[in-house]
Amino acid sequence: MTSSRAARPLKGAAVTAFAIVFCHVILSAGYAAARAKKRADPSNAWADFDVRLATFALGLVIVMPLILWIGMRITGEKDNYALVIGGSLAWLFGAGYNLSYIEYTPGEHLPMPLLVALVAVGGLLSAGNVAHRLTGRARS
């Protein structure tokens, strides 16, 4: 399946938006579970460590690149290295820096400008000419 040059950034933005929503749900649910576990045993300083570690690993490191890669392959796009690597790093640093919004305030979400900026970065990184310039690969 070939795609037009205009459709590729739109696909990248849509896949990035889906990945962000999915990872944001993982972070929200994981930190809610960690807070509940900490309230159940407030005297134990390590009571919620396992839940926080699993939430961090899944919500920030593991799931985002998988969804970006699988989503772009489902839409029929190849050579998604720039989107997968760049989008994952942008999510790691952007959401990781703002975890305190989720961690300490129940039901609070990451800042909307951050989420919109991450979707825009995903769209830009999936553009064919940007992806090929960043990876140094010739267009096929």
Secondary structure as a PSIPRED ss2 file (coil, helix, strand):
# PSIPRED VFORMAT (PSIPRED V4.0)

   1 M C   1.000  0.000  0.000
   2 T C   1.000  0.000  0.000
   3 S C   1.000  0.000  0.000
   4 S C   1.000  0.000  0.000
   5 R C   1.000  0.000  0.000
   6 A C   1.000  0.000  0.000
   7 A H   0.000  1.000  0.000
   8 R H   0.000  1.000  0.000
   9 P H   0.000  1.000  0.000
  10 L H   0.000  1.000  0.000
  11 K H   0.000  1.000  0.000
  12 G H   0.000  1.000  0.000
  13 A H   0.000  1.000  0.000
  14 A H   0.000  1.000  0.000
  15 V H   0.000  1.000  0.000
  16 T H   0.000  1.000  0.000
  17 A H   0.000  1.000  0.000
  18 F H   0.000  1.000  0.000
  19 A H   0.000  1.000  0.000
  20 I H   0.000  1.000  0.000
  21 V H   0.000  1.000  0.000
  22 F H   0.000  1.000  0.000
  23 C H   0.000  1.000  0.000
  24 H H   0.000  1.000  0.000
  25 V H   0.000  1.000  0.000
  26 I H   0.000  1.000  0.000
  27 L H   0.000  1.000  0.000
  28 S H   0.000  1.000  0.000
  29 A H   0.000  1.000  0.000
  30 G H   0.000  1.000  0.000
  31 Y H   0.000  1.000  0.000
  32 A H   0.000  1.000  0.000
  33 A H   0.000  1.000  0.000
  34 A H   0.000  1.000  0.000
  35 R H   0.000  1.000  0.000
  36 A H   0.000  1.000  0.000
  37 K H   0.000  1.000  0.000
  38 K H   0.000  1.000  0.000
  39 R H   0.000  1.000  0.000
  40 A H   0.000  1.000  0.000
  41 D C   1.000  0.000  0.000
  42 P C   1.000  0.000  0.000
  43 S C   1.000  0.000  0.000
  44 N C   1.000  0.000  0.000
  45 A C   1.000  0.000  0.000
  46 W C   1.000  0.000  0.000
  47 A C   1.000  0.000  0.000
  48 D C   1.000  0.000  0.000
  49 F H   0.000  1.000  0.000
  50 D H   0.000  1.000  0.000
  51 V H   0.000  1.000  0.000
  52 R H   0.000  1.000  0.000
  53 L H   0.000  1.000  0.000
  54 A H   0.000  1.000  0.000
  55 T H   0.000  1.000  0.000
  56 F H   0.000  1.000  0.000
  57 A H   0.000  1.000  0.000
  58 L H   0.000  1.000  0.000
  59 G H   0.000  1.000  0.000
  60 L H   0.000  1.000  0.000
  61 V H   0.000  1.000  0.000
  62 I H   0.000  1.000  0.000
  63 V H   0.000  1.000  0.000
  64 M H   0.000  1.000  0.000
  65 P H   0.000  1.000  0.000
  66 L H   0.000  1.000  0.000
  67 I H   0.000  1.000  0.000
  68 L H   0.000  1.000  0.000
  69 W H   0.000  1.000  0.000
  70 I H   0.000  1.000  0.000
  71 G H   0.000  1.000  0.000
  72 M H   0.000  1.000  0.000
  73 R H   0.000  1.000  0.000
  74 I H   0.000  1.000  0.000
  75 T C   1.000  0.000  0.000
  76 G C   1.000  0.000  0.000
  77 E C   1.000  0.000  0.000
  78 K C   1.000  0.000  0.000
  79 D C   1.000  0.000  0.000
  80 N C   1.000  0.000  0.000
  81 Y H   0.000  1.000  0.000
  82 A H   0.000  1.000  0.000
  83 L H   0.000  1.000  0.000
  84 V H   0.000  1.000  0.000
  85 I H   0.000  1.000  0.000
  86 G H   0.000  1.000  0.000
  87 G H   0.000  1.000  0.000
  88 S H   0.000  1.000  0.000
  89 L H   0.000  1.000  0.000
  90 A H   0.000  1.000  0.000
  91 W H   0.000  1.000  0.000
  92 L H   0.000  1.000  0.000
  93 F H   0.000  1.000  0.000
  94 G H   0.000  1.000  0.000
  95 A H   0.000  1.000  0.000
  96 G H   0.000  1.000  0.000
  97 Y H   0.000  1.000  0.000
  98 N C   1.000  0.000  0.000
  99 L H   0.000  1.000  0.000
 100 S H   0.000  1.000  0.000
 101 Y H   0.000  1.000  0.000
 102 I H   0.000  1.000  0.000
 103 E H   0.000  1.000  0.000
 104 Y C   1.000  0.000  0.000
 105 T C   1.000  0.000  0.000
 106 P C   1.000  0.000  0.000
 107 G C   1.000  0.000  0.000
 108 E C   1.000  0.000  0.000
 109 H C   1.000  0.000  0.000
 110 L C   1.000  0.000  0.000
 111 P C   1.000  0.000  0.000
 112 M H   0.000  1.000  0.000
 113 P H   0.000  1.000  0.000
 114 L H   0.000  1.000  0.000
 115 L H   0.000  1.000  0.000
 116 V H   0.000  1.000  0.000
 117 A H   0.000  1.000  0.000
 118 L H   0.000  1.000  0.000
 119 V H   0.000  1.000  0.000
 120 A H   0.000  1.000  0.000
 121 V H   0.000  1.000  0.000
 122 G H   0.000  1.000  0.000
 123 G H   0.000  1.000  0.000
 124 L H   0.000  1.000  0.000
 125 L H   0.000  1.000  0.000
 126 S H   0.000  1.000  0.000
 127 A C   1.000  0.000  0.000
 128 G H   0.000  1.000  0.000
 129 N H   0.000  1.000  0.000
 130 V H   0.000  1.000  0.000
 131 A H   0.000  1.000  0.000
 132 H H   0.000  1.000  0.000
 133 R H   0.000  1.000  0.000
 134 L H   0.000  1.000  0.000
 135 T H   0.000  1.000  0.000
 136 G C   1.000  0.000  0.000
 137 R C   1.000  0.000  0.000
 138 A C   1.000  0.000  0.000
 139 R C   1.000  0.000  0.000
 140 S C   1.000  0.000  0.000
